[in-house]
Amino acid sequence: MFERGDSPEWIGPADSGVGLVREAGVMREWPSLYGAPGPVGVAYYDFGGAPAPAAFVVFDLPPGTGEGGHSHRDGDAPPGPFDEYYYVISGAGEMVVEGQAVALQPGDMLRVPPGIAHGLRNSGTAASLRVLLCFISRAVPDPVPA
């Protein structure tokens, strides 16, 4: 769903794996997220495809936009079932979780486990809702052969 393949600036000792990615280099405009009104800004950070069971996304949701209702279940395309952690950076928002509306404000963190229906919207009228989303895969990698 998200454009992948950011290009980190590798810093530190050679092969240290320390990478810097700047938001300006990865923020893209998406017409819609899961069918919600858009357009919205999406910055997807995967650190050049570095092996990790997690990824980070920043949403910049102008007033009246959002991330439509959806859930993540076993058998979904990679990264498969995952827990999502939404951290509100700024703005006013509302998350609907299994039909229950929850008001969100800066500093709030909301965890959504796999299989739970949820959707996010900017409930403010003046400013963008900025949210850091971290998702962590529950998929168990195949064991490495000996």
RASUL-V432475 format. One line per field, one symbol per residue. ss: DSSP state (a for helix, b for strand, c for the rest). phi: phi as a letter, one per 20 degrees, with the letter a starting at -180 (. if undefined). burial: + if it has 24 or more other ideal C-beta (glycine too) atoms within 12 Angstrom, else -. A space follows every 50 residues. Layout:
ss=???
phi=???
burial=???
//
This chain:
ss=ccccccccbbccccccccbbccaaaabbbbcccccccccbbbbbbcaaac cccbbbbbbbbccccbbbbbcccccccccccbbbbbbbbbccbbbbbccb bbbbccccbbbbcccccbbbbbccccccbbbbbbbbbccccccccc
phi=.efdnfdfefcnggmfnecdceggecfcedfadlnfgcececdddclmmg faebbccddcdfgndadffabccgnfggemfbedcddeebndbbdddlnd ecfccgnfccdcfgnefbbdbeeedcdfedcedddcfefeffffff
burial=-+---+--------------+----+++-+--++-+-+-++++++++--- ----++++++++--++++-+-+------+-+++++++++++++++++--- -+-+---+-+-+-+-+-+++++++---++++++++-+---------
//
